[in-house]
């Protein structure tokens, strides 16, 4: 839930009860999928600050007990971060979309 709140610039808005229920009942795999969606949306709106917060949430979600896979994801997230820093929203959006697709297929997220 913290991750969802940090992605929204207008945290003071009245919460959407449907969205709150969706997030609270989501599996950890679904939550990551939602974060990828937030990244796609932020890139489509060319909202650098929000997109960078998405990358930070994704980095914070990594479990480095599984060093090899976490390091691979970390490097991808760093690449996205660099793309955003140079204003290449199209490249970052493509990566968020690809990651969402791969994640959803492999985690059986709908």
Number of C-alpha atoms within 10 A of each C-alpha: 9 7 17 17 12 15 22 14 10 9 11 8 8 7 10 9 9 9 11 13 10 13 16 11 11 14 12 11 15 19 19 20 24 16 22 25 18 21 30 23 17 22 25 14 12 17 15 19 14 20 29 21 20 27 25 17 18 18 18 11 13 15 11 11 8 9 11 10 13 16 15 11 16 18 13 17 21 15 16 23 21 14 17 23 13 10 15 16 23 15 15 24 24 15 20 27 18 13 17 21 15 13 17 16 11 10 12 10 15 8
